[in-house]
Amino acid sequence: MTDSVHPEQGGNPGRGWVESYLRYLASERRLSPRTASAYRDDIRILAIHAPDTPLGQLSAHDIRRIVSAQHARGLSGRSIARMLSAWRGLFRFLARERLCTHDPCAGVRAPRSPKRLPAALSPDEARCLVEIDGDDAFATRDRAMLELLYSSGLRVSELAALDWSMLDFGQGSVRVLGKGSKTRVVPVGRAALAMLRAWRARRCEAACEDAAAVFVNRLGRRLSVRSIQRRVRSAGVRQGIAARVHPHVLRHSFASHVLQSSGDLRAVQEMLGHASIATTQVYTHLDFQHLARVYDAAHPRARKKRSP
């Protein structure tokens, strides 16, 4: 792509305006560096597949050709949909700056992908996971992390960013900063509160480099997302759980188990911090699977006939 030129000079937006768009995402939309980096990678695909065409001259045919090429490479429909979303955002930004008169992505849809239900542990597996053994301070820390993930359905990034000031032990709640810099308050169960208190009492056994952070390593530094993922995976292996356990599995388990018990989809949406209830509705499929298993096991007309 060519460098940016003001349209009144007869040019077309190029790389310079892409950088302006990425700065806009970081400063005004307040997207995380990781999300902004993903947007950059998605937009770079436009430059790779149409290196000699300025952004303002791309057509719907060009976009469909690029989408087809990505799908042929094995990119999933979900990934292509995210990529198209990044491109649409770019063209909306260019239209706002009067650098583009049309959105070539309009009407272009990602290929459909098979709907994958999120993995979830059974209630017994979740209970087994959070009841890991260990008497030292960092076993207490790990159990507090597991209890909180399952109790409140936090994302791993939210858990890693947690400060003591965000916990309200009196109210039994936690305030987290979720996606899109949106704050929500989520209840914390009694078992998780007890383990958090136990960890807080032993927190002094780690160095105090980051005193505000709830979950730290032996040097007192805040645990990274990757470190938490490793600790959760290790706990799953130790407890003999056949499924591959990671923090998001506990989030899915929290959502499906609360929904099975309450049937309150709106409440689950609020606790998970989903912007759209459509995102939360996937858990109704998990709930139906549970009901179907109960039905098959209990209803006389659902049982398989025994062989004569």
N, C-alpha and C positions, 0 to 999 in steps of 0.2 A: 504494500500500500504506500501511496505517496504521503509526504508530510502534510500537515494541516495547512490549509489556506483559507482565508476568510471568503465566504461565498460571493461577497460583493466584488471580490477581485477575480471572480470567474473560476475559482478552484473548487475542490471537494474535500470534505473532512477525511482525515487519514489517521496515522499513528498518534499525532499530537492530541487529537480529540479523544482518542481511546484513553490516553493518559489522563485527560481532563475528566472523563467519565469515571475512571477508577478513583481519582481524588474525590470526586463528588460522592461516590459510594462510601468512602472512608469518613469524610467530614460531615456530610449532611445526612446520609442514610445510616451512618454509624455501624456499618457492617464490620464484622471481625476481620482481622488480617487473613485468616484462613479462608473465609468466604470470599473476600475480595480477590485472593489468589486464585480461587476456583473460577471466578468470573474472568480473570485475566486469561487463564488457560482456555476457557471456552471461546473467548473472543479471538484468541490467537489462531484458532482453527479457521476463522474467516480469512485471515491473512495467508495461511498456508494454502488454502484451496482456491483463493482468488487473489493472487499476489499482485496482479496488474490492474485490478479493478478498484477504483475508489469506493469507499463505503456508500456514498450517495448514489452510485450507479448500479449497485447490486439489485438484481431482480428476484422475484419469487422463484423463477426457474433456477437461478444460481443457488438459492437457499435449499430448494428441493434436491438439487444435485449434490450439495455438500451433505445434507442429511442422509441421502441414500448411500453416499460413500462411507459415512460414519457407521451406518447400520450394517453395511457389508463387512466392515472391519470387526463386527461383533459387539459394537456399543449397544447397550440395552435401550429399550424405549424410555425407561425412566431417566437414564443419563442424557439421552437426546432431548427429552422434554426440559430438563434443567438447562441444557445448552441453549435451546431456543428461548427460554425465559431470559437468559443473560443477554442474548442478541436483541430481544424485544426491548429490554431495558435500555440498551445502548441506543437503539433507533428512536425511542421516546425522548431520550436525553438530547440527541442530535436535532430532533424536531423542535424541542423546546428552545434550543439555541439557534433555530432557523437555519440549520445546516443540511437538513434533509426534508424532502417533501412527502415521502412515503415510507411505509414500513414493509420491506420485502418479506418479512416473516408472517405478515397477516395471512391467515388462512392455511398456513403450513402447520401440520400436526405431526407429532412424533409417532413412530410405529407403536402399536399396542404391545405391551409386555404381559406375560402371564402374571396374574395377581399372586404375590407371595404373602402369606400370612406371617406376621411376626412370631418368632419362636417365643415360647413361654414355658417356664417350669411348672410342674404341678405344685399344689400347696405343700405337699410332703417334701418334694425336692427343695423348694424355697426354704422351708423350715430347716431342713438338714444343712443347707448351705450357710445360713446365717448363724448356725450354732456350732461353728468351728471351735476346736479346742485350742488351748494355749493360755498361759498365765502371765506372760511378760507384757510389758506396756504396748508393744507393737502388734501383738496378737489382739489385744484389746482395741487398738486403733482399727485394725482390719475388720474386726467384728462390728465396730461402730459404723464403719463405712458400708458394710454389707447390709446391716439393719436399716440404715438411713436410705440407701438406694431402694430397698424393697418396701420400706414403710411409706416413702413419699414420692417414689417414681421420678427421682431427679435424673437429669442427663449427667453424664460423666463430667462434662465441662462445668456444669453448675456445682457439682460436688467438689471439684478441684478448686474452684474459685471461692468456696465457702469460708467466711470469717465468723469468729465467735459472736460478733455483734449482730449477725443475721439470724441467730438462733434465739428463740424466746422459750425458755424452759417453763416459765409460768403458764403461758398460753398453750404450750405444746405445739409450736409451729416453727417453720423456717421460711425466711424471705430470700428468694433467689432471683438472680438476674438472668433471664432466659434469652431465647433468640430474639433478634431485633431490639435488644436492650430493653425488653419488657420485664417488669418486676411482677412477681406473683407470690402469694403467701400460701403455703401448703401445710396441712396438719402433719404432725410427727407422732407416731405411735408410742405407747408406753415402753415397749422393749427397746426401741431405738433411743428414746430419751435416756433410759437407764444406762445403755452402753455409751452414749455420748458423755454422760456425767462421769462414768468410770474412766473413760479416756481423758477427760479434762483433768481428773484428779491425778493422772499419771503422765500428763503432758510434760511435766517438769523433768522427766527422765530423758527427754530430747533437748537439744540445744534450743535457745530462744531466738534464733536469727530472725524468724518471721512469727512474732508473737500473736499477730492477728489471725493467722491461718489456722483453721481447724485441723486439717490433716497434713502432717509434716513427716519428713524422714528423720533419721537419727541425728542429722546435722541441723535439724530445726528448719529446713527449707520446705516450702510448700510442695506437696506431691504433685507431679505432673499428671496429665491425662494418661499418658503412656504407663506411668508407674502404677496408677490405680487399675488400669486394665490388666496389668500383669498380676497384681495382687488378687484381683477377682478371679482371674483364670486359674491361678494357683490354688485358690480355695476350692474351686469346683473340682479340680483334680484330686485334692486331698480328701474331699468328701465323697469321692467315687461317683460323681454325677456323670452320666454317659454323655449328655449334651455338652457342646462347647459353651462354656459360661463366660459371658462378658457383661459389663455394666448395663448395656441396653436390654439384655435378656431380663434383668431384674426390673427394669422400667416396664417392659412388656408384661411381665408377670404381675406387677403391681396393678396395672390397668385392667388386665383380664380378670384377676381375682376380685378386685373391687366391683367391677361391672357384673360379674357372676352373682355377687352377694347383694348388690343394691339395685341393679338395673338402671341406675341414674347416669345416662350418657353425658348430660350437661355437666354434672359435677366432675366426672372423670376428665372431660375436656378442660375444665378450668384447672384441675390439679396438674394435668400434664403440660399446660401452657400451649395448647394447640390453638392457632388462630382460627381454624375452620373446624367445624364439627365433623366434616367429611373425613378429615384425617383420623379422628377418634373412632369413626364408625367401623373401621377395620376390626376393632376389638369385639364388635357384635358378632362377627363371624367366628371368632374364637369361642365366644359365649355359646353360640349355636352348636359348635362342635361338642362342647361339654354337655349340653342338653341332649344332643343326639346320642352320645354314649350312654347317658343315664337312661334314655328312652329304650335304646336297644337292649340294655341289660335288664330293664324292669318290666316293660310292657309285654303281656302274654302274646300279643299278636306280632310283636317285633322279634321274638326269639326264633332262632333257627330251629327247624325241625330236626329231631334226632333221627339218625339212620335206623331203619327197622331191624 
